[in-house]
C-alpha cells in the first residue's frame, strides 16, 4: 500500500505557498490533507 500521496516536489511547493501567506487550513483543504500533515511537512522539509 502506497502511503505517499504527494511527492517531495509537491510538498515543497505547498510549503512555499504557506511562506507566501496562505493559511495552513486553506492549504490543507485545497490539497486534501490534514493540518497536522502540513505542520509535519514543515518540520521535515522546511529548510529546502
Secondary structure, DSSP 4 states (H G I P E B T S, - for coil): -----S-HHHHHHHHHHHHTT--HHHHHHHHT--HHHHHHHHHHHTT-
